[in-house]
């Protein structure tokens, strides 16, 4: 429903401006007069792009979906449920979104069309699921499935984030310590050693030269690294660059397997969710390919979609040397043979997500001691380089 900006005069003679939705300007004028407001000017409002980009956190969004599902299952109409949720919501993003959607729905707009305004919160595949639920009179089930999907994806993301905190802290400490030693500590020891005219061990000479290089070349090195990072960032934003990056990532030991299973879990989750909502398989495959987050696997899914459109089964349509885990094709074949493709996709999602978590924990279990060994090596090498000349000096001072 279009929005209009109106300038009105209230019963006290004051001029006011307001924004409201209406089928057309004439109906808005009638509505304003019914409220004892005299419209002076009514014109279409400019699109509020900032409002359309509002977005809730995953937890708040899932809670909202669950509340709406419960009210719909209790027999409350969609517009009444949205009105109640908007009234109960605290001031802020949630209430703003609900009030906007409620006005649209109350005026006769389907829920999925009203939700489409908030493009960041309701991407196209979310709206497709809601539309399928409305068309089949199974909107509560569609909302429950969408909430479950978001919860599982958020749990997987949070698991990865929590697991990466400790290695990130240790790695930052290692880099910071190395920079501090090379830039601050070693130059002071170098001055002391040079004043004593000692013959320094090879380890100490290497460390002093490395410190001199770092102090003399840190700015060009930093600019070079920054330039490489910016160049790489622009390269991977191109289609060929993304394919090259993702192909390299898939070949990494252990990490490539984690990425492969995460992409498989996303593909199966989205395609399964759309399939269960009644979306045609070809449309579900197109959306699932776009949401894998992995350009190589997405390209293989698009190729499989073309084969499915030509009449092949999905399990046979994947390229021969596809990059998905080995269990995907047998599971899809079993689901297609039994007519339970949705269950097969759900099984793939669960199993791939579990394997990704296991591989991630294994990688981190190997990474943590490796970082500690690296930290110990740096500290030990620096300490040895400092103490060898001191021991040589103390040995020279001993009386004979």
VOPAGU-2260 file (C-alpha; in pm, 1 decimal, decimal comma):
REM VOPAGU-2260
SITE   aa  ch    i         X         Y         Z
SITE  UNK   A    0       0,0       0,0       0,0
SITE  UNK   A    1     145,4     340,4     -92,6
SITE  UNK   A    2     240,3     593,4     173,3
SITE  UNK   A    3     138,1     959,8     161,9
SITE  UNK   A    4     265,8    1273,4     331,2
SITE  UNK   A    5     -20,0    1498,7     443,3
SITE  UNK   A    6     -27,3    1852,8     576,4
SITE  UNK   A    7    -339,4    1902,6     788,1
SITE  UNK   A    8    -501,5    2156,1    1018,0
SITE  UNK   A    9    -627,9    2014,8    1346,8
SITE  UNK   A   10    -941,5    2132,7    1539,1
SITE  UNK   A   11    -727,9    2388,6    1726,8
SITE  UNK   A   12    -612,4    2551,0    1402,6
SITE  UNK   A   13    -257,5    2417,2    1420,9
SITE  UNK   A   14     -79,1    2298,9    1107,7
SITE  UNK   A   15      63,5    1945,4    1131,5
SITE  UNK   A   16     245,3    1704,3     903,2
SITE  UNK   A   17     196,3    1328,6     910,8
SITE  UNK   A   18     270,9    1017,2     706,2
SITE  UNK   A   19       6,3     747,5     656,2
SITE  UNK   A   20     -70,4     456,4     425,5
SITE  UNK   A   21    -382,6     450,8     207,1
SITE  UNK   A   22    -499,1     295,9    -121,7
SITE  UNK   A   23    -505,3     644,8    -276,4
SITE  UNK   A   24    -500,5    1013,1    -183,0
SITE  UNK   A   25    -879,8    1047,9    -193,9
SITE  UNK   A   26    -936,1     777,4      67,3
SITE  UNK   A   27    -669,1     932,2     288,0
SITE  UNK   A   28    -846,1    1269,0     268,8
SITE  UNK   A   29   -1173,6    1104,6     374,2
SITE  UNK   A   30   -1002,9     931,7     664,0
SITE  UNK   A   31    -843,4    1255,2     780,9
SITE  UNK   A   32   -1173,4    1445,5     768,5
SITE  UNK   A   33   -1334,3    1166,8     976,0
SITE  UNK   A   34   -1072,7    1244,6    1241,5
SITE  UNK   A   35   -1159,7    1618,8    1237,7
SITE  UNK   A   36    -839,9    1699,1    1048,0
SITE  UNK   A   37    -859,5    1928,2     743,8
SITE  UNK   A   38    -613,2    1815,6     473,7
SITE  UNK   A   39    -429,5    2104,3     311,3
SITE  UNK   A   40    -195,0    1899,4      94,4
SITE  UNK   A   41    -161,5    1525,4      28,6
SITE  UNK   A   42     117,6    1384,5    -188,1
SITE  UNK   A   43     299,7    1050,8    -225,0
SITE  UNK   A   44     572,3    1005,9      33,2
SITE  UNK   A   45     929,2     940,8     -68,2
SITE  UNK   A   46    1042,7     582,4      -7,3
SITE  UNK   A   47    1201,1     547,9     336,1
SITE  UNK   A   48    1504,7     335,3     253,9
SITE  UNK   A   49    1633,8     355,9     609,3
SITE  UNK   A   50    1307,0     210,7     742,9
SITE  UNK   A   51    1321,8     -76,4     494,3
SITE  UNK   A   52    1669,3    -172,2     616,9
SITE  UNK   A   53    1562,1    -223,8     977,6
SITE  UNK   A   54    1663,9    -561,4    1114,3
SITE  UNK   A   55    1616,8    -754,6    1438,4
SITE  UNK   A   56    1864,9    -986,4    1602,9
SITE  UNK   A   57    1812,6   -1354,5    1528,1
SITE  UNK   A   58    1689,5   -1425,1    1882,7
SITE  UNK   A   59    1435,2   -1141,2    1872,9
SITE  UNK   A   60    1318,1   -1243,2    1526,9
SITE  UNK   A   61    1275,9   -1608,8    1626,5
SITE  UNK   A   62    1084,1   -1502,7    1937,7
SITE  UNK   A   63     856,4   -1286,7    1723,5
SITE  UNK   A   64     789,0   -1574,0    1482,4
SITE  UNK   A   65     709,2   -1807,9    1770,7
SITE  UNK   A   66     466,6   -1559,0    1928,5
SITE  UNK   A   67     289,5   -1502,9    1597,4
SITE  UNK   A   68     265,4   -1877,7    1539,1
SITE  UNK   A   69     110,2   -1936,3    1882,4
SITE  UNK   A   70    -154,1   -1669,0    1826,4
SITE  UNK   A   71    -241,6   -1801,5    1480,3
SITE  UNK   A   72    -272,8   -2156,6    1618,2
SITE  UNK   A   73    -506,3   -2022,6    1885,2
SITE  UNK   A   74    -741,7   -1904,7    1610,7
SITE  UNK   A   75    -659,2   -1533,9    1623,2
SITE  UNK   A   76    -661,5   -1364,0    1284,3
SITE  UNK   A   77    -333,7   -1237,4    1141,2
SITE  UNK   A   78    -422,2    -866,8    1164,5
SITE  UNK   A   79    -543,4    -901,8    1525,6
SITE  UNK   A   80    -232,3   -1100,4    1619,2
SITE  UNK   A   81      -3,2    -838,4    1464,6
SITE  UNK   A   82    -194,5    -560,6    1642,1
SITE  UNK   A   83    -152,1    -732,9    1976,9
SITE  UNK   A   84     217,2    -804,1    1917,8
SITE  UNK   A   85     278,8    -442,0    1816,6
SITE  UNK   A   86     102,0    -315,8    2129,2
SITE  UNK   A   87     307,0    -547,9    2353,2
SITE  UNK   A   88     641,7    -476,9    2184,3
SITE  UNK   A   89     873,9    -217,7    2342,1
SITE  UNK   A   90     943,9     105,3    2159,4
SITE  UNK   A   91    1205,3      53,1    1893,5
SITE  UNK   A   92    1269,6    -158,5    1585,6
SITE  UNK   A   93    1029,2    -439,7    1673,8
SITE  UNK   A   94     729,0    -213,0    1725,7
SITE  UNK   A   95     808,1      -6,4    1416,4
SITE  UNK   A   96     822,3    -316,0    1196,4
SITE  UNK   A   97     509,2    -471,4    1344,7
SITE  UNK   A   98     305,4    -151,6    1313,1
SITE  UNK   A   99     405,9    -113,0     949,6
SITE  UNK   A  100     321,5    -476,0     865,4
SITE  UNK   A  101      -4,4    -460,3    1064,8
SITE  UNK   A  102    -126,0    -153,0     873,7
SITE  UNK   A  103     -55,6    -324,4     542,3
SITE  UNK   A  104    -226,0    -649,9     645,0
SITE  UNK   A  105    -530,4    -471,7     787,2
SITE  UNK   A  106    -576,6    -293,7     455,9
SITE  UNK   A  107    -587,7    -626,8     271,0
SITE  UNK   A  108    -223,6    -681,9     171,4
SITE  UNK   A  109    -100,3   -1042,8     207,8
SITE  UNK   A  110     144,2   -1092,2     493,2
SITE  UNK   A  111     433,8   -1191,6     268,7
SITE  UNK   A  112     388,4    -876,9      60,8
SITE  UNK   A  113     377,6    -660,6     372,3
SITE  UNK   A  114     692,5    -826,7     504,5
SITE  UNK   A  115     874,4    -772,6     175,0
SITE  UNK   A  116     910,8    -401,8     260,4
SITE  UNK   A  117    1172,7    -492,7     523,5
SITE  UNK   A  118    1412,5    -645,9     272,1
SITE  UNK   A  119    1697,7    -702,3     517,6
SITE  UNK   A  120    1480,5    -887,2     767,8
SITE  UNK   A  121    1267,4   -1072,4     513,4
SITE  UNK   A  122    1478,1   -1179,4     213,3
SITE  UNK   A  123    1306,8   -1328,2     -89,4
SITE  UNK   A  124    1318,3   -1690,8      29,3
SITE  UNK   A  125    1165,3   -1600,2     366,9
SITE  UNK   A  126     878,6   -1423,9     189,4
SITE  UNK   A  127     838,1   -1725,6     -40,5
SITE  UNK   A  128     799,5   -1955,1     261,4
SITE  UNK   A  129     541,7   -1723,8     421,0
SITE  UNK   A  130     356,4   -1694,9      88,5
SITE  UNK   A  131     345,5   -2073,4      55,4
SITE  UNK   A  132     210,4   -2100,5     410,0
SITE  UNK   A  133     -63,1   -1846,4     333,1
SITE  UNK   A  134    -157,7   -2018,5       6,5
SITE  UNK   A  135    -184,1   -2361,1     170,8
SITE  UNK   A  136    -350,8   -2233,4     491,7
SITE  UNK   A  137     -48,9   -2366,8     681,6
SITE  UNK   A  138     102,5   -2035,6     789,2
SITE  UNK   A  139     167,4   -2145,2    1153,8
SITE  UNK   A  140     360,0   -2450,4    1031,2
SITE  UNK   A  141     559,5   -2235,0     789,1
SITE  UNK   A  142     646,7   -1988,0    1066,4
SITE  UNK   A  143     750,8   -2272,8    1297,9
SITE  UNK   A  144     975,2   -2424,0    1028,7
SITE  UNK   A  145    1129,9   -2084,3     957,4
SITE  UNK   A  146    1196,1   -2025,8    1328,8
SITE  UNK   A  147    1356,1   -2370,3    1362,7
SITE  UNK   A  148    1578,5   -2306,5    1061,9
SITE  UNK   A  149    1695,5   -1969,2    1194,1
SITE  UNK   A  150    1764,0   -2115,3    1538,8
SITE  UNK   A  151    1977,8   -2397,7    1399,9
SITE  UNK   A  152    2176,6   -2167,9    1170,1
SITE  UNK   A  153    2231,9   -1920,1    1454,9
SITE  UNK   A  154    2346,4   -2198,0    1687,1
SITE  UNK   A  155    2598,0   -2316,9    1427,7
SITE  UNK   A  156    2730,0   -1964,4    1381,2
SITE  UNK   A  157    2758,7   -1904,1    1755,2
SITE  UNK   A  158    2942,5   -2234,2    1803,7
SITE  UNK   A  159    3201,0   -2129,6    1545,9
SITE  UNK   A  160    3239,8   -1785,1    1701,6
SITE  UNK   A  161    3284,1   -1920,2    2055,0
SITE  UNK   A  162    3537,0   -2175,2    1936,6
SITE  UNK   A  163    3745,8   -1911,5    1758,0
SITE  UNK   A  164    3772,5   -1668,0    2050,3
SITE  UNK   A  165    4060,4   -1839,1    2233,4
SITE  UNK   A  166    4280,9   -1900,8    1925,6
SITE  UNK   A  167    4219,2   -1542,6    1811,6
SITE  UNK   A  168    4329,8   -1407,5    2149,7
SITE  UNK   A  169    4641,5   -1625,8    2156,0
SITE  UNK   A  170    4733,9   -1536,8    1797,6
SITE  UNK   A  171    4692,8   -1165,1    1873,9
SITE  UNK   A  172    4916,3   -1207,3    2178,9
SITE  UNK   A  173    5182,6   -1384,2    1971,0
SITE  UNK   A  174    5185,5   -1112,8    1705,5
SITE  UNK   A  175    5184,5    -835,1    1965,3
SITE  UNK   A  176    5469,3    -993,5    2159,7
SITE  UNK   A  177    5678,1   -1041,6    1846,5
SITE  UNK   A  178    5629,2    -678,8    1742,0
SITE  UNK   A  179    5707,1    -553,4    2093,0
SITE  UNK   A  180    6028,8    -755,9    2112,3
SITE  UNK   A  181    6150,8    -651,7    1766,7
SITE  UNK   A  182    6057,1    -284,4    1797,2
SITE  UNK   A  183    6125,9    -204,1    2164,0
SITE  UNK   A  184    6322,3    -462,7    2361,0
SITE  UNK   A  185    6583,2    -586,0    2113,3
SITE  UNK   A  186    6709,2    -236,5    2010,0
SITE  UNK   A  187    6792,3    -158,4    2375,1
SITE  UNK   A  188    6989,8    -479,3    2413,5
SITE  UNK   A  189    7160,4    -411,2    2078,9
SITE  UNK   A  190    7293,7     -79,4    2212,4
SITE  UNK   A  191    7426,9    -247,3    2525,4
SITE  UNK   A  192    7598,1    -523,9    2328,1
SITE  UNK   A  193    7752,6    -278,2    2079,8
SITE  UNK   A  194    7902,3     -73,5    2364,5
SITE  UNK   A  195    8064,6    -384,5    2510,6
SITE  UNK   A  196    8233,7    -487,3    2184,1
SITE  UNK   A  197    8133,2    -849,2    2229,5
SITE  UNK   A  198    8144,0   -1114,4    1962,0
SITE  UNK   A  199    7776,6   -1197,5    1942,3
SITE  UNK   A  200    7630,6   -1542,3    1870,1
SITE  UNK   A  201    7460,0   -1598,3    1534,7
SITE  UNK   A  202    7113,8   -1607,0    1695,3
SITE  UNK   A  203    7166,9   -1267,4    1855,4
SITE  UNK   A  204    7301,4   -1115,5    1532,6
SITE  UNK   A  205    7000,4   -1248,6    1340,7
SITE  UNK   A  206    6757,7   -1104,7    1594,5
SITE  UNK   A  207    6927,3    -762,9    1593,5
SITE  UNK   A  208    6924,2    -748,0    1213,8
SITE  UNK   A  209    6558,2    -852,6    1205,6
SITE  UNK   A  210    6478,7    -576,8    1454,0
SITE  UNK   A  211    6663,8    -319,5    1242,6
SITE  UNK   A  212    6473,4    -427,1     930,8
SITE  UNK   A  213    6140,9    -404,0    1112,8
SITE  UNK   A  214    6215,0     -59,7    1253,4
SITE  UNK   A  215    6344,3      75,5     922,4
SITE  UNK   A  216    6084,7     -79,6     693,3
SITE  UNK   A  217    5768,1    -102,5     900,2
SITE  UNK   A  218    5587,4     174,4     711,9
SITE  UNK   A  219    5655,5      42,3     357,0
SITE  UNK   A  220    5576,8    -309,4     477,9
SITE  UNK   A  221    5249,3    -196,7     635,1
SITE  UNK   A  222    5151,0      -8,2     319,6
SITE  UNK   A  223    5239,8    -308,3     104,0
SITE  UNK   A  224    5034,4    -543,5     319,0
SITE  UNK   A  225    4742,9    -300,2     319,1
SITE  UNK   A  226    4765,7    -269,9     -60,2
SITE  UNK   A  227    4768,8    -647,0    -102,0
SITE  UNK   A  228    4467,6    -683,0     129,0
SITE  UNK   A  229    4269,9    -415,8     -60,0
SITE  UNK   A  230    4362,6    -568,1    -397,0
SITE  UNK   A  231    4263,6    -914,1    -281,3
SITE  UNK   A  232    3938,1    -775,6    -142,3
SITE  UNK   A  233    3848,6    -625,6    -479,1
SITE  UNK   A  234    3951,2    -942,0    -663,2
SITE  UNK   A  235    3735,3   -1173,5    -453,4
SITE  UNK   A  236    3435,0    -948,1    -510,0
SITE  UNK   A  237    3439,2   -1039,8    -878,1
SITE  UNK   A  238    3272,5   -1368,0    -990,4
SITE  UNK   A  239    3602,5   -1519,6   -1106,1
SITE  UNK   A  240    3777,9   -1401,5    -792,6
SITE  UNK   A  241    3517,5   -1565,8    -568,7
SITE  UNK   A  242    3547,6   -1893,6    -759,4
SITE  UNK   A  243    3927,6   -1883,3    -731,9
SITE  UNK   A  244    3913,0   -1804,2    -358,6
SITE  UNK   A  245    3655,1   -2073,3    -281,2
SITE  UNK   A  246    3839,5   -2332,5    -487,6
SITE  UNK   A  247    4155,0   -2264,4    -286,0
SITE  UNK   A  248    3962,5   -2278,3      43,0
SITE  UNK   A  249    3809,8   -2616,8     -43,3
SITE  UNK   A  250    4158,3   -2761,3     -97,0
SITE  UNK   A  251    4291,3   -2652,6     241,5
SITE  UNK   A  252    4357,1   -2946,2     476,1
SITE  UNK   A  253    4092,0   -2981,4     745,8
SITE  UNK   A  254    3964,3   -2625,0     697,5
SITE  UNK   A  255    3841,7   -2711,2     348,1
SITE  UNK   A  256    3641,1   -3000,3     490,4
SITE  UNK   A  257    3481,4   -2768,2     747,4
SITE  UNK   A  258    3384,0   -2517,9     476,7
SITE  UNK   A  259    3244,1   -2799,2     260,5
SITE  UNK   A  260    3022,3   -2931,9     539,4
SITE  UNK   A  261    2903,9   -2583,8     641,5
SITE  UNK   A  262    2804,6   -2502,0     283,7
SITE  UNK   A  263    2628,1   -2838,9     255,7
SITE  UNK   A  264    2434,4   -2772,5     575,9
SITE  UNK   A  265    2322,6   -2430,9     445,4
SITE  UNK   A  266    2219,9   -2574,1     109,0
SITE  UNK   A  267    2021,4   -2860,3     262,0
SITE  UNK   A  268    1859,2   -2633,6     521,8
SITE  UNK   A  269    1732,7   -2377,1     272,4
SITE  UNK   A  270    1627,9   -2622,7       0,6
SITE  UNK   A  271    1455,9   -2844,8     259,1
SITE  UNK   A  272    1276,1   -2550,2     414,3
SITE  UNK   A  273    1151,0   -2425,7      77,5
SITE  UNK   A  274    1055,9   -2778,3     -34,3
SITE  UNK   A  275     852,1   -2841,5     280,1
SITE  UNK   A  276     676,5   -2506,8     230,1
SITE  UNK   A  277     560,4   -2625,0    -112,3
SITE  UNK   A  278     803,9   -2426,3    -327,2
SITE  UNK   A  279     887,3   -2609,0    -655,5
SITE  UNK   A  280    1217,4   -2796,8    -649,8
SITE  UNK   A  281    1369,7   -2591,2    -931,0
SITE  UNK   A  282    1299,8   -2265,2    -747,7
SITE  UNK   A  283    1424,1   -2414,6    -420,6
SITE  UNK   A  284    1748,3   -2525,2    -590,2
SITE  UNK   A  285    1803,9   -2178,3    -735,4
SITE  UNK   A  286    1764,0   -2017,5    -393,6
SITE  UNK   A  287    1967,4   -2290,7    -221,2
SITE  UNK   A  288    2255,2   -2239,0    -463,7
SITE  UNK   A  289    2257,9   -1864,7    -396,4
SITE  UNK   A  290    2265,5   -1920,3     -19,3
SITE  UNK   A  291    2542,5   -2180,3      10,3
SITE  UNK   A  292    2803,1   -1907,5      57,8
SITE  UNK   A  293    3047,4   -2110,1    -155,5
SITE  UNK   A  294    3088,8   -2013,3    -521,3
SITE  UNK   A  295    3224,6   -2350,0    -641,1
SITE  UNK   A  296    2948,4   -2555,1    -480,8
SITE  UNK   A  297    2687,9   -2300,0    -589,2
SITE  UNK   A  298    2799,9   -2339,8    -950,4
SITE  UNK   A  299    2767,3   -2717,7    -922,8
SITE  UNK   A  300    2415,6   -2680,1    -782,9
SITE  UNK   A  301    2315,9   -2452,0   -1069,6
SITE  UNK   A  302    2446,6   -2710,7   -1316,0
SITE  UNK   A  303    2247,3   -2978,7   -1131,6
SITE  UNK   A  304    1936,1   -2760,0   -1147,6
SITE  UNK   A  305    1964,1   -2747,6   -1527,3
SITE  UNK   A  306    1983,5   -3126,6   -1534,7
SITE  UNK   A  307    1682,4   -3156,1   -1301,9
SITE  UNK   A  308    1488,2   -2922,8   -1531,9
SITE  UNK   A  309    1572,1   -3163,9   -1816,3
SITE  UNK   A  310    1417,9   -3452,6   -1622,5
SITE  UNK   A  311    1700,6   -3604,7   -1416,4
SITE  UNK   A  312    1678,8   -3682,9   -1046,9
SITE  UNK   A  313    1870,3   -3448,2    -818,4
SITE  UNK   A  314    2094,3   -3728,1    -691,2
SITE  UNK   A  315    2202,6   -3804,3   -1049,7
SITE  UNK   A  316    2218,8   -3441,4   -1161,4
SITE  UNK   A  317    2516,3   -3337,1    -950,6
SITE  UNK   A  318    2843,6   -3331,7   -1148,7
SITE  UNK   A  319    3055,3   -3645,7   -1129,9
SITE  UNK   A  320    3341,6   -3476,4    -943,7
SITE  UNK   A  321    3124,1   -3255,2    -724,6
SITE  UNK   A  322    3262,7   -3096,2    -411,4
SITE  UNK   A  323    2991,5   -3206,0    -167,4
SITE  UNK   A  324    3057,9   -3469,8     101,7
SITE  UNK   A  325    3022,1   -3830,5     -12,2
SITE  UNK   A  326    2705,3   -3895,2     191,8
SITE  UNK   A  327    2498,6   -3634,2       4,9
SITE  UNK   A  328    2423,6   -3830,1    -313,4
SITE  UNK   A  329    2318,7   -4161,0    -143,6
SITE  UNK   A  330    2095,7   -3971,6      98,7
SITE  UNK   A  331    1930,8   -3773,1    -180,6
SITE  UNK   A  332    1880,4   -4091,6    -382,5
SITE  UNK   A  333    1713,9   -4262,6     -86,3
SITE  UNK   A  334    1487,8   -3962,0     -28,5
SITE  UNK   A  335    1384,2   -3938,1    -392,8
SITE  UNK   A  336    1321,7   -4314,5    -417,0
SITE  UNK   A  337    1100,2   -4316,3    -106,6
SITE  UNK   A  338     929,4   -3986,1    -181,6
SITE  UNK   A  339    1074,9   -3832,6     134,6
SITE  UNK   A  340    1307,1   -3571,2     -12,3
SITE  UNK   A  341    1230,6   -3325,5     267,8
SITE  UNK   A  342    1337,0   -3577,5     533,7
SITE  UNK   A  343    1651,7   -3658,7     334,8
SITE  UNK   A  344    1746,7   -3290,6     314,2
SITE  UNK   A  345    1683,2   -3249,1     686,7
SITE  UNK   A  346    1909,1   -3546,8     756,0
SITE  UNK   A  347    2181,4   -3398,9     534,0
SITE  UNK   A  348    2152,0   -3065,6     714,3
SITE  UNK   A  349    2178,4   -3221,6    1060,5
SITE  UNK   A  350    2461,7   -3458,0     973,5
SITE  UNK   A  351    2663,2   -3195,9     783,1
SITE  UNK   A  352    2625,0   -2941,9    1064,1
SITE  UNK   A  353    2732,9   -3202,4    1321,5
SITE  UNK   A  354    3036,0   -3301,5    1114,0
SITE  UNK   A  355    3128,4   -2935,8    1066,3
SITE  UNK   A  356    3119,0   -2877,0    1443,3
SITE  UNK   A  357    3330,7   -3188,1    1506,3
SITE  UNK   A  358    3589,2   -3090,5    1245,1
SITE  UNK   A  359    3597,8   -2734,4    1375,4
SITE  UNK   A  360    3662,6   -2851,0    1731,0
SITE  UNK   A  361    3932,3   -3086,1    1603,8
SITE  UNK   A  362    4100,3   -2804,8    1410,7
SITE  UNK   A  363    4090,7   -2579,6    1714,4
SITE  UNK   A  364    4223,6   -2859,0    1935,5
SITE  UNK   A  365    4525,9   -2876,4    1704,8
SITE  UNK   A  366    4553,9   -2500,1    1663,9
SITE  UNK   A  367    4565,7   -2412,5    2032,8
SITE  UNK   A  368    4880,7   -2613,5    2120,9
SITE  UNK   A  369    5039,7   -2501,8    1793,4
SITE  UNK   A  370    4994,0   -2138,0    1892,5
SITE  UNK   A  371    5126,9   -2205,2    2241,0
SITE  UNK   A  372    5433,8   -2378,4    2092,8
SITE  UNK   A  373    5482,9   -2080,8    1860,3
SITE  UNK   A  374    5456,9   -1838,5    2152,1
SITE  UNK   A  375    5699,9   -2043,5    2357,7
SITE  UNK   A  376    5943,2   -2064,1    2064,8
SITE  UNK   A  377    5942,3   -1688,0    2010,8
SITE  UNK   A  378    5994,5   -1611,7    2379,1
SITE  UNK   A  379    6255,8   -1884,7    2418,2
SITE  UNK   A  380    6451,6   -1778,9    2108,7
SITE  UNK   A  381    6451,7   -1413,7    2219,5
SITE  UNK   A  382    6555,9   -1507,2    2574,5
SITE  UNK   A  383    6835,1   -1733,1    2445,9
SITE  UNK   A  384    6959,3   -1459,9    2212,4
SITE  UNK   A  385    6972,3   -1215,7    2506,3
SITE  UNK   A  386    7131,2   -1445,5    2760,6
SITE  UNK   A  387    7407,2   -1598,7    2547,4
SITE  UNK   A  388    7603,0   -1270,1    2520,2
SITE  UNK   A  389    7542,4   -1200,7    2889,8
SITE  UNK   A  390    7676,4   -1543,0    2983,7
SITE  UNK   A  391    7976,0   -1479,4    2757,8
SITE  UNK   A  392    8033,7   -1146,0    2930,7
SITE  UNK   A  393    8003,4   -1294,8    3279,3
SITE  UNK   A  394    8241,8   -1572,9    3180,5
SITE  UNK   A  395    8497,4   -1317,8    3072,0
SITE  UNK   A  396    8476,1   -1140,1    3406,4
SITE  UNK   A  397    8555,7   -1452,0    3613,1
SITE  UNK   A  398    8905,2   -1435,3    3771,2
SITE  UNK   A  399    9154,7   -1690,6    3645,7
